[in-house]
C-alpha cells in the first residue's frame, strides 16, 4: 500500500512519516500487565519506557528473588514476564524454575531476555522455554 501512495503522491518521506505508529498515536500493548526483570537499572528504565509508551502497565524487578516475591503477592495479575537470563545470585533460569515449580505458576508466559551472544548463552536460553 505504501508503494501505491508513494507513486501517487511522489513524497516518500511524507508517506512514511504519516504511517508510523507514533503519528497516529496507536498503542501496541494497551492494558497489558508486564513484569520486567533485569539487574541493570538502565535496561529496566529503557524497557519500561518503551512498553509504557505502547500502553502497557509495567512493574520492574531488579533480581530473580524480587520477581518471585512480586509474583507471590500477585500471581494472577501479570499477563507476561520478561526475564533477564543473566543475573547475579539467582539468574533468570533459576527464577523461572522456581516460579514454575515452587509457586506452581504454569501458564504465565515468561520470555527470556539477554544481551549475551556466546554459544553457551544461546543454549541456556533454549532451556528456559
CORPEQUI-V484410 format. One record per helix or strand of 3 or more residues. SS is the DSSP state (H for helix, E for strand). FROM is the first residue (numbers start at 1). TO is the last residue. If there is no record, write none. Layout:
BEGIN
ss:SS from:FROM to:TO
ss:SS from:FROM to:TO
END
This chain:
BEGIN
ss:H from:2 to:9
ss:H from:12 to:18
ss:H from:21 to:24
ss:E from:33 to:37
ss:H from:41 to:53
ss:E from:57 to:61
ss:H from:64 to:73
ss:E from:80 to:84
ss:H from:92 to:101
ss:E from:109 to:113
ss:H from:119 to:128
END
